[in-house]
Structure formats: structure tokens, C-alpha cells
Amino acid sequence: MDVREGRGPSEFGGDAAETWFRVTGELAPDDASAPPSLTVLHGGPGAAHEYLLSLTDLGRGGCL
């Protein structure tokens, strides 16, 4: 399964910020028959993201 990571720049209250992201699986926005994407946000500073990794199983085979 394809996994891509990156950072997206943003601004919050006049300060520069970055949001880290991971895309697991294939996004197919132009394919109406493709399963929908699942976007998950977690609590932020002080909270790791590892507890959300089990959600990647939802992307296997489009079982949403």
C-alpha cells in the first residue's frame, strides 16, 4: 500500500505553522466509483499519532 508523508504550510494568528500529514493508499478524486477518502485529525501537541495507524486498515480494499 502506497504511503506518502509531507508538511503543509499555514498561518495561525499571524504566525507561520506547519501541518504534518500522511496519505495511505491511493486517492482517486476523478474516479466516481472509487471509495471515499477518510480524513482523521488528532489532538495535536503532546499526543502521538500511532494510535490512529490501525485506521489505515480501512483503506485496504475500500471497506468504508
C-alpha positions in Angstrom: 0.0 0.0 0.0 1.3 3.4 -1.0 2.2 5.8 1.9 3.2 9.4 1.4 4.1 12.0 4.0 4.6 15.7 3.9 4.1 19.0 5.5 1.7 21.7 4.6 2.4 25.4 5.4 -0.2 27.5 7.0 -0.7 30.6 9.2 -2.3 30.8 12.5 -2.8 34.1 14.4 -0.1 35.7 12.2 2.4 33.0 13.0 3.8 30.6 10.5 2.9 26.9 11.1 3.1 23.5 9.5 0.8 20.6 9.5 2.3 17.1 9.0 0.2 14.7 7.0 0.2 11.1 5.8 -1.7 9.7 2.9 -2.1 5.9 3.0 -3.4 4.3 -0.2 -4.4 5.8 -3.4 -6.5 9.0 -3.8 -8.7 8.9 -6.9 -10.7 12.2 -6.9 -11.6 11.8 -10.6 -13.0 8.3 -10.2 -16.6 8.3 -9.1 -16.5 4.5 -8.4 -13.5 4.8 -6.0 -14.2 4.5 -2.3 -14.3 7.8 -0.4 -11.3 9.1 1.5 -11.2 9.2 5.3 -9.6 12.2 6.9 -8.6 11.9 10.6 -7.3 14.7 12.8 -5.8 14.0 16.2 -5.4 16.1 19.3 -2.1 17.8 18.4 0.9 18.7 20.7 1.7 16.1 23.2 -0.4 13.4 21.5 1.3 10.9 19.2 -0.4 9.7 16.1 0.4 6.0 16.4 -3.0 5.1 18.0 -4.6 6.1 14.7 -2.5 3.8 12.5 -5.0 1.0 12.8 -7.4 3.1 10.8 -5.2 2.5 7.7 -6.8 -0.9 7.6 -10.0 0.8 6.5 -8.2 1.9 3.3 -7.4 -1.7 2.3 -10.0 -2.8 -0.2 -12.2 0.2 0.4 -14.1 -1.2 3.4 -15.7 2.0 4.5 
